[in-house]
Amino acid sequence: MEISDEEFEVANARGLAEKASCPSVRGARYDRRVARVVISFASGIDVSFAPKLAERLEHARPADLASIEISPSGLGLHFPALDADIYIPALLEGFFGSRKWMAAEIGKRGGASTSAAKVAASRRNGRLGGRPKKRTPEAA
């Protein structure tokens, strides 16, 4: 596939606009003491996050996070031991993974929550014989 000069210029302009709208990364490291990836921006702000919150980093061991490479644009991080990448603008917007992955993670947390009302409802339902059996199409 060949790219025209016009397409190249449009892509360059879009890249420059994206770079201008997001502070570039000057440094990144894994802090074992607090179990966080720490990102230092050119603006002087540091941001940290728990790797378990980011897609493809959720099962990483500290040794996997020891080496972090910054993309030439300053808008991405690469974790060579995991062959995983994080796009900084998306990270700053609060998206630590794809929509599907984030929905699954949120669902896991919601399903695991307990409250006094939830426990009481479960006990009442258990006394009644539990959840009704699903009817098979033949039985209908």
N, C-alpha and C positions, 0 to 999 in steps of 0.2 A: 504494500500500500504506500503510495507516494503522497507526501504532504506538500501542498502548494505554499508559496511564500506568504500568501495572504492568511492561510490557516495557521502558519507558524507564527506570524505577527500577532494574530488574535489570541493564540494560546499563550504567548509571552506576555501580552498585556494582562490577560486574566491571571497569570501566575504572579505578576508584579502587584496587581491589586490585592490578591490574596495575602501576599507577603506583607504588604503595607497595613492590612487590617488586623494582623495578628503579630504579637511580639515574637521575635525569633529566639530560639533556644541557644543559650551560651554554654550550658553544662547540664549534665544529667548523671545521676548516680543512684545506687541502691543503698539506703541506710539500714543496715542490719539491726541496729539498736532499736529502731522504731518500726521496722519491717515496712518501709515505705520507699517508693521511687520518688526521688526529689528532682525537680526540674527547675533550673535557674534560667531566667529570661534576661535579655539584654536590658530590660527596663529596671532590673534590680529586684524584681519580685521572684520569690521561690514558691512553687506549688508542689505539694506532695500528695500521693494517693497510695492506697493499699493495692498491691498487684492483684489480689483476688477479685477486685472490682473491674478489671480490664480483661476483655476477651483475649484469649490465648496466653494470658499471664496468670489466670486464676489458679493453675496447679503448679506454677513455677516454684522451684526451690531457690534459696538465696544464691547458690552457686550459678544458677541459670541467669540471674539478674545482675551478676557482677560486672558484666561488660555491656555497656549501652553506647551505641553509635548515634551521632546526630546527623541527619541528612544535610546535604550541601545547602539546601534552601533554608535550613533552620526550622522547618515546619514539621519535621518527623523524627521519631526515635526508632531505632532498630535494635532488637535484642538477638544477637547472632546465635546464641546457644539454643534459642527457641524458634529461630527464623520467624519472628513476630515483629510487626510494625505497629506504631501508634501515630496517628495523624493528629498533631497538636491542636489545630482549630476545632476538631471534633471533640477532643478531650476537654477543652475549655468550655465547650457548649454542654458538657455533661454526658456525652455519649461515649461509654467505655467499650462499646462493642456494637455489633449489628442490632437492628431492631428486634429480630427474632431472638437473639441471644439475651438481650436485655429483658424482653418480655418473659422469657423462661426464668431468669434470675429473680425478677420481681414476683412472679408467680410462686416460686419456691419459698420466698420469704413470707408471702401472704398466707400460703397454705400451712406454714409452720407456726404461725402465730397462735397463741392461746389466750383465752380470757375466761373469767369466771362464767360468763354467759355461754360461751362456746362449750366449756366442760359440762355445765348443767344440761344444755340441750343434748349433748352426746349421751349423757347418762339417761335422760328421759327417753331418747330414741332407743337405747339399748334395752330398756325395760319393756319396750313395746315389741321387741323381737328384731330390732336393727333395721337396716335399710331393706325395703321390699325387694324381692327377686325380680330381675328383669324378665318380662314375658317374651318368649320366643315367638317368631311369626307363625309357627305351626299351631301354637296354643291359642292364638287370637281368633 
